[in-house]
């Protein structure tokens, strides 16, 4: 009897959860006007709430991103 090779499913729930959270944060940044490329790049590095607060007070999104970084 030969055994079948064991295949990895490629599913890592922790990694998948981290990716989902990163994408959600990037979406929040895009919603307040941060350009998509910057939103994806800085999603894990900035507090999107702080950026949203600055934008709500009239600060341009890209300047808010620079301030919070």
Residue pairs with C-beta under 8 A, 6 or more apart in sequence:
22 43
22 44
23 43
25 43
25 44
25 48
26 36
26 39
26 40
26 43
27 39
28 48
28 52
29 38
29 39
29 42
29 43
29 46
29 48
29 51
29 65
30 36
30 39
32 48
32 51
32 52
32 55
32 61
32 64
33 55
33 60
33 61
34 42
34 51
34 61
34 62
34 64
34 65
35 61
35 62
38 62
38 65
42 65
42 69
45 69
46 65
46 68
46 69
47 68
50 64
50 68
51 61
51 64
51 65
51 68
54 63
54 64
54 67
54 68
55 61
55 64
59 67
